Amino acid sequence: MTEYDDEVMQQQEAIRKSGMTNMFNIQRVKKIAQEMGSDELVEFIDNNDSDAYMDMAEKAAERYR
């Protein structure tokens, strides 16, 4: 089971809850993260593939709902 940094998960969940974009649009999520100063999430997106992003997003949604 992969563990993800809590800060990354919180930043991703904040964007999801904002409703600003479809969370499957990873490049748009990255742009919003940059605008919000969510540097950890930007770095995560840059350094991981889409499968890792989707896994992290699913775990974040489960944790913060």
N, C-alpha and C positions, 0 to 999 in steps of 0.2 A: 504494500500500500504506500503510495507516494504522499508525503507530507509537503505542504506548501507554506510559505511564510505568511503569517497572520496579517501582516501589513498589506501584502499583495492582495490577499483575499478580501480584506476590508475595502481597499481601493476599488477593486473590481465590483464588489457588491454595491458600493455607493453609486457607481455609474449605472449599474443595472436598475437600482431603485429610482434613479433620476428620470428614467424613461427617455433619455436623450437619443438613444440609438438601439437598433437591433443588436443584441449581444453576439450574434454570429458574425457581424461585420467587424472583424478584429482590427482592421486598420482604422476604422472610425472610433472604436474603443480606445485605441492607442492615441489618436489625435485628441480625444476628450481628456484622456489621462494626462497628456502633455499640458493641455490648457488648465487642468486642475492642479498641476504640480505633483501628480502621482508618479513620481520618478521610479519607484520600485516596480509598479505595474508596467510602465514603459519598458524598463529593463527586462522584466520577465517576458513580455511579448517579443522583444528583440532576440532573446536568447533561447526561446523554446518554440517548438512547432505548434501547429494548430490543435493537434490532439492533446498536448499537455495543457494548452490554454483551456480547452473545453473541459478537461478533467478538473482543472483547478476551479473553473467557474461553477461547475456542478457541485463541487464540495463546498464552495463559498455559499452558494444558495441554500444548501442543506444546513450549514452551520448558522447562518444569519437570518433565516426566516423565522 
